[in-house]
Amino acid sequence: MEKIYSEEQQTCRITKARPETIKFLMGYSKSLQVIDYQNIKFETVLN
């Protein structure tokens, strides 16, 4: 186990999101509404 975790891993790389992706996610998060009612969560997307 020690040998597996002590070695440096090169599998992680940083990626960049396109502006269209950021715009889509921001629009979705603005339209998402979560309502809590008696320990039940209702998620709705307002259009």
BELQUI-V164149 format. One record per residue. N is the residue number from 1. D_LAST is the distance of its C-alpha to the last C-alpha in Angstrom with 2 decimals. Layout:
# BELQUI-V164149
[[N,D_LAST] [N,D_LAST]]
This chain:
# BELQUI-V164149
[[1,51.01] [2,52.13] [3,52.57] [4,49.04] [5,47.34] [6,49.84] [7,49.27] [8,46.78] [9,43.94] [10,42.63] [11,39.57] [12,36.96] [13,35.64] [14,33.08] [15,30.34] [16,28.18] [17,24.48] [18,23.52] [19,21.53] [20,18.81] [21,18.50] [22,18.39] [23,15.71] [24,13.48] [25,14.34] [26,13.88] [27,10.33] [28,9.62] [29,11.80] [30,10.24] [31,6.84] [32,9.22] [33,10.85] [34,14.28] [35,16.31] [36,20.05] [37,21.91] [38,25.55] [39,25.52] [40,22.42] [41,19.23] [42,15.90] [43,13.06] [44,9.47] [45,6.36] [46,3.79] [47,0.00]]
